[in-house]
Amino acid sequence: MAYNKATDLEQIQADVLGTNVANNTKITGLNKLKTSTKIVLRAINEVNEKLINALAKTDQASDMAKSATENVDTLKEDVKTMITEVVKETITNTVIVGGGGNIQNDEFVCEDNQVKFVLSKKPTDIENILFYVNGVKYPKVEYQYNEADNSIEWLNAEVNDAHPQAFALSSTDSISAVYMA
């Protein structure tokens, strides 16, 4: 039987006064104690049930919040990874310039005194070929592109008026050409 505030408080009041309100008779001490104890226990049990339900709902809400936080953290990492991949792909693999094309980076194994380097693809814009020796980009006066055999010729191999700081390439040099293809 559930605790009912209106009728149970009336019953406790009757017990305290020592009179049964229903039939206006005197209630003995032992009966007073039994009735009041039953009512108080029902009230305590009802409050206890409500507390247990509230705790269960609190635990459930806490679990849902924790799960949501974990999902948000996972999504943040996924989004970071996707953005990084898209930016990396865009920058390194599919940069569109002018008529379009892909960035090509040819790296060459150099032999002593080598002056000619054949490109792996035809450049779309021969004016924008970048030529590097040991990571240093050299100006166009130091090399030239030969369309007939799709190669770059190192002009800086011999000291002369045009190339006062010339030097021959060696097998230890790192050579690369970057261009749109």
HUJO-V443373 format. One line per field, one symbol per residue. ss: DSSP state (H for helix, E for strand, - for the rest). psi: psi as a letter, one per 40 degrees, with the letter a starting at -180 (. if undefined). burial: 1 if it has 9 or more other ideal C-beta (glycine too) atoms within 8 Angstrom, else 0. A space follows every 10 residues. Layout:
ss: ???
psi: ???
burial: ???
This chain:
ss: ----HHHHHH HHHHHHH-EE ----EE--HH HHHHHHHHHH HHHHHHHHHH HHHHHHHHHH HHHHHHHHHH HHHHHHHHHH HHHHHHHHHH HH-------- --EEEEEEE- -----EEE-- -----HHH-E EEE--EEE-H HHEEEE---- EEEE------ ---------- ---EEEEEEE -
psi: hihhdddddd ddddddefhh ddefihhidd dddddddddd dddddddddd dddddddddd dddddddddd dddddddddd dddddddddd dddfhhhbei iihhhhhihi ihehehhhid ihidgeefhh hhhfehhiid eeiihhddef ihhhefdhha ddgdfiiiii eeihhihhih .
burial: 0010000101 1111100011 0000001000 0110110011 0110110000 0000000000 0000000000 0000000000 0000000011 0000100000 1011010001 0001011010 0011100010 1110000100 0110110000 1111111000 0010010010 0011111111 1
